[in-house]
Each structure stands twice: as C-alpha cells, then as structure tokens.
C-alpha cells in the first residue's frame, strides 16, 4: 500500500534493512524472530516490531490475502502506554485491511 511504503521510507536505513529482512522471511512462508501475530485482527496478520536505537518501529503485514504478502501499515511507535499498539493505529490497520480485501475480491 502506498501510504505504508511512504511511511516505511521515512524509517532510518538500518531499521529498513532489518524490517526488510523480516519481510523477506515472511515472503518465504516463515516467521522472523521479530514478527508476531497481531491479536484481534484475524489470522494471517503479523506485526514486525523493531527496537532501533532509542525508537520503536512497527510494520504490519498480511499473508493470507491472495497470493502476495501485503504491507498495510508502517509507523514509528511513540505510545507512552508501553508495548501496546495505540488504538488509532489499530483502527487504521483495520480500515486498510478492509479496503485491501474489497479491492482483491
């Protein structure tokens, strides 16, 4: 998705490399150590969680929509609520997943 790609392009180069490595592993049908299922969004939705220097970066991808790996959201986590993903980010992910599924049907 264009918005996710744009946001991902703003990540530091080192963070991009690490996340791309995790996404490549996912494209091969495996799960990287820094990826975990996102609860509450259905099966096949994963989050790559990367601590990079003093920041946290997240990339959310779906593996069970069509034949492709779809990156639906990328963001720098700035939440002050610990490891929990902010509700605004979850809502955006849900919206993008719904739009993606509708587009592919």
N, C-alpha and C positions, 0 to 999 in steps of 0.2 A: 504494500500500500504506500502511496506517495508520501503521505504525512509521516508514516513511520520511518521511511527512508530518509526524509529530510531531517527528522529529529536525530536519527542514528548518525547522520553525517556531522552533527554537532558534538558528538562524543569525542573525547580525546583519542588520538590514533591508537594508543596502546589498548584502550578499552575496546575499541572497534575490533582490533585483531583478536582479542580474547573471545569476544562475543561471536565473531565470525567463525572462530574455531568450533565453538559450541553448536552453532547453527549447521555447520558442515557435518558434524557428528549426527545431528538430528536428521539431516537430509539422507544420511546413510541408514536410517532406521534405528539408530541407537540413541541413548540419552547421555549427555555430558554430565560431569560431576556438578557443574554449576547450574544445571537446569532442574526444575522441579514442577510437578503438576500444579496448576492453579486451581484451587478448590472453588467450587461454586459456579464454574463456567462451563462445565461439561467435560466429557472425556476428550483427550487429544489436544488439550490446551495447556501449554507449558510456559513457564517464565524462566528466562536466563537471568540470574541475579549475580551481579559482579560488583564487588567492592574494589574500587580503583583509587588508590591514594587515599584521600580523605572523603571521597564521594562514593555514592552508590548508583549504579546504572542498571536498568531493567529493560529487557526486550521480551515481548510476549509473542509467541508463535503458535500456530495451529497446524497439526499434522494430519488430521483426518477430514480435510475438506478437499475433495477432488484428489488428484494425484500429486499435488505440489505441497511444498512447505510454504506457508504464508506467514509473514511477519506482519502482525496487525498493530503493534504499538511499541514504541521505544521511548524511554523517558529517564531523566535523572531523578532519582528518588530524593525528595527533600523533606519527607514527612518527619515530624517530631514525635510520632507515635510508635517508635520502634521499628520492627521489621514489617509491620502490617502495611499493605498497599493501600494508599488513600482511596476513599470511595469515589472521588471524581475520576481517578484513573481507571478504576473497575468499571464505572459507568461508560466511559469512553471505549474501553475494550469491548464491552457488551454490544454497544452500538456498532462498532466496526465489524465485529463478528457477524452480527445480524445482516448488515449490509453486504458483506462478503458472501454469505450463504445465499442471499437473494440473487446476487449477481451471477453466481455459478450455477444456479438451477435452471 
